[in-house]
Amino acid sequence: MKKCLLMAGWLLAAPLAQSSPGKLLILVDDSTEMPLAELQDNTLLAGIHFDLGQALAKELGQQASFRVVPRKRVGPSLQNGEADLICLYQREWLPGPFRWSRPFLVNADVVVTHRDQPRPTSIAALAGQSIGTILGFRYPELETRLGSALVRDDAPNSTSNLRKLEAGRIHHAVVNQLYLNYQQKLGQLPLALHPPLLLNNYQAGCALSRHSRIGLPQLNRAIGKLLDNHTLPHILSKYR
């Protein structure tokens, strides 16, 4: 009986749903859009996350498997060992006891403003104005520079924020540069915008769960190989 109780306690304390041996379980948050992710019915179909995940898994001798979760579930899922990692993130966005890979993908956050409004010349000029943001996301640059004068208007994703801009419900929205460039390339921006105001340039990496069977040195070696053999530049070139 004592042995059974100990075993039951161990099972309850164990990670909830570690990935199966041979599978690399990768999280994608459900607000992600192309070129980073094409999502349909909570399934990842294409995009940089898909291509990168497949390439990383191959280098690690694993089979890639993807799980789409709400932004607020990313941290708990990694902490509980329900997945191995999430990529294209920064430490500032995802506090928690995670192991972080080397940064490797260049991106930027920018503020876009409807052309019929004055273009802000600095972050300070945004104080007290509603800014389209994504639910569950952190914006360290805005939080630091504006403090209590930051007025967020959350939406599920960047496309929703652009629609709010078009409708005149807000005058500014934060988007990432890869998303903005991709929409401009496809000619799918629904409105005229001023040249964007840069919030910050950054290099994103991967957050690795402490429950993952993959070690951080392994992950960094795999990323290094993808850089050295030009797999990552090739992936990005598909969406530019």
TIFISE-855239 format. One record per residue (C-alpha): chain; residue number from 1; residue in one letter; x negated, z negated, y. Coordinates in steps of 0.2 Angstrom, whole numbers, plus 5000, padded with zeros to 4 digits. Example, Ala and Ser with C-alpha at 12.3 -4.5 7.8 and 13.67 -1.06 7.14 Angstrom:
% TIFISE-855239
A_1_a_4938_4961_4978
A_2_s_4932_4964_4995
***
This chain:
% TIFISE-855239
A_1_m_5000_5000_5000
A_2_k_4986_4995_5012
A_3_k_4977_5012_5008
A_4_c_4993_5021_5012
A_5_l_4996_5013_5028
A_6_l_4978_5016_5034
A_7_m_4980_5035_5029
A_8_a_4997_5036_5039
A_9_g_4988_5028_5054
A_10_w_4974_5040_5053
A_11_l_4986_5055_5052
A_12_l_4995_5048_5068
A_13_a_4979_5047_5077
A_14_a_4973_5064_5072
A_15_p_4975_5079_5083
A_16_l_4992_5086_5082
A_17_a_4989_5104_5077
A_18_q_4971_5109_5076
A_19_s_4968_5127_5073
A_20_s_4966_5133_5055
A_21_p_4948_5136_5049
A_22_g_4942_5153_5053
A_23_k_4954_5154_5068
A_24_l_4950_5152_5086
A_25_l_4966_5146_5095
A_26_i_4966_5151_5113
A_27_l_4978_5145_5127
A_28_v_4985_5156_5140
A_29_d_4996_5148_5154
A_30_d_5013_5157_5156
A_31_s_5011_5160_5174
A_32_t_4997_5172_5171
A_33_e_5000_5190_5175
A_34_m_4990_5207_5174
A_35_p_4976_5211_5174
A_36_l_4973_5194_5166
A_37_a_4988_5194_5154
A_38_e_5003_5204_5149
A_39_l_5016_5192_5142
A_40_q_5032_5196_5134
A_41_d_5043_5183_5126
A_42_n_5029_5170_5126
A_43_t_5017_5182_5117
A_44_l_5001_5189_5124
A_45_l_5000_5208_5122
A_46_a_4986_5214_5133
A_47_g_4975_5210_5148
A_48_i_4958_5202_5151
A_49_h_4963_5186_5142
A_50_f_4967_5196_5126
A_51_d_4951_5207_5126
A_52_l_4940_5192_5130
A_53_g_4948_5181_5117
A_54_q_4946_5195_5104
A_55_a_4928_5198_5109
A_56_l_4923_5179_5109
A_57_a_4931_5176_5092
A_58_k_4921_5191_5085
A_59_e_4905_5184_5091
A_60_l_4910_5167_5084
A_61_g_4915_5174_5067
A_62_q_4933_5169_5070
A_63_q_4950_5177_5071
A_64_a_4958_5176_5088
A_65_s_4975_5168_5090
A_66_f_4984_5165_5106
A_67_r_4996_5152_5112
A_68_v_5006_5154_5128
A_69_v_5010_5137_5136
A_70_p_5017_5131_5153
A_71_r_5003_5127_5165
A_72_k_5006_5108_5164
A_73_r_5004_5109_5145
A_74_v_4987_5116_5146
A_75_g_4977_5100_5148
A_76_p_4987_5089_5136
A_77_s_4986_5103_5123
A_78_l_4967_5104_5124
A_79_q_4966_5085_5124
A_80_n_4977_5083_5109
A_81_g_4967_5096_5099
A_82_e_4982_5108_5098
A_83_a_4970_5123_5103
A_84_d_4952_5126_5104
A_85_l_4950_5132_5122
A_86_i_4956_5141_5138
A_87_c_4946_5153_5148
A_88_l_4945_5159_5166
A_89_y_4947_5142_5173
A_90_q_4937_5130_5184
A_91_r_4934_5111_5182
A_92_e_4943_5108_5198
A_93_w_4959_5115_5191
A_94_l_4959_5106_5175
A_95_p_4954_5088_5175
A_96_g_4951_5080_5158
A_97_p_4938_5076_5145
A_98_f_4934_5094_5141
A_99_r_4917_5103_5137
A_100_w_4914_5117_5150
A_101_s_4906_5133_5146
A_102_r_4894_5142_5158
A_103_p_4904_5151_5172
A_104_f_4904_5170_5169
A_105_l_4919_5178_5177
A_106_v_4919_5181_5196
A_107_n_4935_5180_5205
A_108_a_4942_5173_5222
A_109_d_4958_5165_5229
A_110_v_4965_5173_5245
A_111_v_4979_5171_5256
A_112_v_4990_5186_5259
A_113_t_5001_5187_5274
A_114_h_5016_5199_5278
A_115_r_5011_5212_5291
A_116_d_5025_5208_5302
A_117_q_5018_5190_5305
A_118_p_5002_5186_5314
A_119_r_4987_5186_5303
A_120_p_4979_5169_5301
A_121_t_4961_5169_5306
A_122_s_4956_5153_5297
A_123_i_4963_5140_5284
A_124_a_4967_5128_5298
A_125_a_4979_5141_5306
A_126_l_4990_5138_5290
A_127_a_4993_5120_5294
A_128_g_5012_5116_5293
A_129_q_5017_5133_5287
A_130_s_5025_5136_5270
A_131_i_5013_5144_5258
A_132_g_5018_5152_5242
A_133_t_5009_5143_5228
A_134_i_5011_5143_5209
A_135_l_5020_5128_5200
A_136_g_5007_5117_5192
A_137_f_4992_5124_5200
A_138_r_4979_5115_5211
A_139_y_4971_5123_5226
A_140_p_4956_5112_5231
A_141_e_4951_5122_5246
A_142_l_4968_5121_5254
A_143_e_4971_5103_5249
A_144_t_4954_5098_5256
A_145_r_4955_5108_5272
A_146_l_4974_5105_5276
A_147_g_4978_5088_5268
A_148_s_4995_5082_5272
A_149_a_4998_5098_5283
A_150_l_4998_5108_5267
A_151_v_5016_5114_5264
A_152_r_5018_5122_5246
A_153_d_5032_5133_5241
A_154_d_5030_5134_5222
A_155_a_5035_5149_5212
A_156_p_5033_5153_5193
A_157_n_5019_5166_5197
A_158_s_5012_5177_5210
A_159_t_5024_5191_5208
A_160_s_5038_5179_5213
A_161_n_5028_5174_5228
A_162_l_5026_5192_5234
A_163_r_5045_5194_5232
A_164_k_5048_5179_5243
A_165_l_5036_5187_5256
A_166_e_5046_5203_5255
A_167_a_5062_5193_5258
A_168_g_5055_5184_5273
A_169_r_5057_5167_5264
A_170_i_5038_5163_5267
A_171_h_5025_5172_5277
A_172_h_5009_5168_5267
A_173_a_5005_5167_5248
A_174_v_4990_5163_5238
A_175_v_4985_5175_5225
A_176_n_4969_5179_5215
A_177_q_4958_5194_5220
A_178_l_4959_5202_5203
A_179_y_4978_5201_5203
A_180_l_4979_5208_5221
A_181_n_4967_5222_5217
A_182_y_4976_5227_5201
A_183_q_4993_5228_5210
A_184_q_4985_5238_5224
A_185_k_4977_5250_5211
A_186_l_4994_5253_5203
A_187_g_5003_5255_5220
A_188_q_5015_5241_5215
A_189_l_5014_5229_5231
A_190_p_5031_5228_5237
A_191_l_5027_5226_5256
A_192_a_5013_5229_5269
A_193_l_5000_5215_5270
A_194_h_4986_5210_5282
A_195_p_4969_5210_5275
A_196_p_4968_5194_5265
A_197_l_4960_5178_5271
A_198_l_4947_5172_5259
A_199_l_4949_5154_5252
A_200_n_4935_5153_5240
A_201_n_4924_5164_5229
A_202_y_4921_5156_5211
A_203_q_4915_5160_5194
A_204_a_4927_5154_5180
A_205_g_4922_5148_5163
A_206_c_4931_5141_5147
A_207_a_4937_5123_5144
A_208_l_4933_5118_5126
A_209_s_4943_5105_5117
A_210_r_4933_5090_5111
A_211_h_4943_5092_5094
A_212_s_4937_5110_5092
A_213_r_4926_5115_5077
A_214_i_4917_5126_5089
A_215_g_4902_5118_5098
A_216_l_4898_5121_5116
A_217_p_4881_5128_5112
A_218_q_4890_5141_5101
A_219_l_4902_5145_5114
A_220_n_4889_5148_5127
A_221_r_4878_5159_5115
A_222_a_4894_5170_5112
A_223_i_4897_5171_5131
A_224_g_4879_5176_5133
A_225_k_4880_5189_5120
A_226_l_4895_5197_5128
A_227_l_4886_5198_5145
A_228_d_4870_5204_5137
A_229_n_4878_5218_5127
A_230_h_4889_5223_5142
A_231_t_4905_5219_5133
A_232_l_4912_5208_5148
A_233_p_4908_5222_5161
A_234_h_4917_5235_5150
A_235_i_4932_5224_5148
A_236_l_4934_5221_5167
A_237_s_4931_5240_5170
A_238_k_4947_5244_5161
A_239_y_4957_5235_5174
A_240_r_4948_5240_5190
***
